Amino acid sequence: MRPILLKGHTRPITQIKYNREGDLLFTVAKDMVVNAWYAHNGERLGTFDGHKGSVWSIAVDSSSTLLATGSADNTAKIWRIRDGKCLETLEFNAAVRKVEFSTDDKYLSVMLDNHMGQKSEIFVYRVVRSGSGSSEVYRMVRPNVAEHGRATVQAWAYYNKYIIVGHVDGTVCQYEFSPSDQQQSGSLKLLKSKKIHNDEITDLQFSADRSYFITSSKDKTANLVDVETLDILKIYKSDTSLNTAALVAKKDYIVVGGGQAASEVTTTGARQGKFEARFFHMIFEHEIGRVKGHFGPINTLSVEPNGLGYSSGGEDGFVRIHYFDDDYFGYKYDY
């Protein structure tokens, strides 16, 4: 595969995400820049300017109307995609680590980092839209989600039933979301928690039907987890710390990425093979291929929704768009 190389950032990439149709790719990095790209050719569509700190997270709604970003400048912003206008700025007293739209786009969850002894929190907002694509947001709940240390990742399950939160100690928690009839109220109730990793959970991405999800961890594994029971279904083992993992659409594959930090590479000399995207068979847990390219750890992966390819963002500041070759679609796994 010959990748399309995107050179729109000057510092490490923190998250990339396709829209639902797969024709747009959104990228954020530690350089405060938010970029939108045409996925088919890598042409930059535009930028969203306004953050004053590293941008940690990005989310796009299912209609590609609204974009949400979370930053180290203690704000989350909601943007109108068509013209880059900032519609809302939500201010907090800590860095925003993760933003996510709910499955029906009615709610936005905002996860805060630990700050000055303050524990992680999640705010849930109700997003009200008008015909012009503008929005209003109403705060609904503000629970403490740090029972297991700093929260690192969060995502919505099917029908907005749960918010799944991953923690620095390797624990995942299942919160039941219950909106009320009133616009500005609701609740999050902790139902269960389970330790599924031995180190920090670095990424959490759901399947298309949101009945299971995959996590990556610094303990060098990625786990496939059932959303209802939090039971581990499959374990994919690597020889390096993992920063991200994603499920490949239309195929029984998963892809993971990570690698050693630059300081570790210098002292150990073990650079070879650490900066590759690795593909595993989802059912049989075997590694089936690797894709090279980045000159540093892979920080984030996003799979094209139609299964045509995937994109990776690295510590080197580059985003690489890959479209699978024809022989990929005809490949038969040797059981």
Residue, then its C-alpha position, 0 to 999 in steps of 0.5 A: m500500500r502506498p500511503i497518502l502522507l498528510k503534513g498538516h501538523t508540527r507536533p505529535i498527533t493525538q487523535i484522528k477520526y473519520n466521519r461516518e461516510g469515510d470521505l472526511l478525516f479529522t486530525v488534532a495534535k499537540d500544536m493546537v491545530v484542528n484539521a479537516w481533510y478529504a480522505h480520498n486524496g489527502e487534500r486539506l479541506g480547512t482548519f478550525d482555529g481557536h484552541k490555545g493548548s494541545v488538542w487531545s481529542i476530537a469527535v464528529d457527529s453522524s451527519s458531519t454537521l458538528l465537530a467537538t474538540g477537547s484541549a489542554d487549554n481547559t476548554a471543549k469547543i463545538w464547531r460547525i464543520r461547513d464553515g469552521k465557525c465555533l458555536e460553543t466554548l465550554e470552560f472547565n478547571a482542568a484539561v479536557r482529555k476526551v470528547e464523544f458524541s452519543t450514538d444518536d448525537k443528542y449528547l456530548s460527553v466531556m472527560l476531564d483530566n486530573h488536576m491539582g489533586q482534583k479527580s477525573e470527572i465526566f460532564v454530559y451535555r444535551v446538544v440542541r440543534s437548529g436548522s442552521g446547524s448551530s447548537e446550544v448545550y445544557r449540562m446534565v451530570r457531573p459525576n466523579v469517575a476516578e474510583h480507579g485512578r485517573a480516567t484516560v478514555q471514554a466512549w458511548a455504548y449502543y442506544n446511549k445505554y452506557i458510557i464505558v470509561g477506562h482508567v490508568d490502572g487498567t480498569v474499565c467501568q460501566y456507567e448507566f446513563s439516564p436522562s430525565d425529562q428536564q433538559q438540564s438533568g440526568s444521571l450516571k450510575l456506576l454498574k460494574s467495573k473490571k480490571i482487564h489490563n495490568d497497566e494504563i488503558t490508552d485507547l477504547q474503540f467500539s464495534a459498529d453495533r457497539s456490543y463490544f469494544i477493543t482496548s489497548s494498553k501499555d501492558k503490551t496487549a489489546n483486549l476485545v471486551d463484551v460491553e454488557t459483562l465486561d468479560i475479555l473475549k480475546i487478547y492480542k499480544s504485542d512486544t511493545s507498549l500499545n497506544t491505540a487499537a481499532l476494529v477493521a470494518k467488513k473483516d475479522y481483523i483488528v489493527v494496533g499501534g504503539g512503540q517505544a518512546a524516543s528515549e527508550v529506543t536510544t537506550t535499548g537500540a530496539r527500534q526495529g518493528k516497534f513503529e509498525a501498525r500490526f494486524f491480528h485476526m480477531i477470532f484466532e488472535h494471530e498476527i497476520g501482517r504489519v505496515k511500516g512507515h512512521f518514524g516514531p510511536i503510532n499514537t492513534l488509529s482510525v479505520e475507514p468505516n466501509g473497510l477500504g483502509y485505515s489511517s494512522g497518526g504518529e509521534d512524528g507529526f505525520v498522518r498516513i492514509h492507507y487504502f488496502d490493495d486489491d489482493y487484501f479483499g481477496y485474501k483468505y486466512d489460512y486456518 
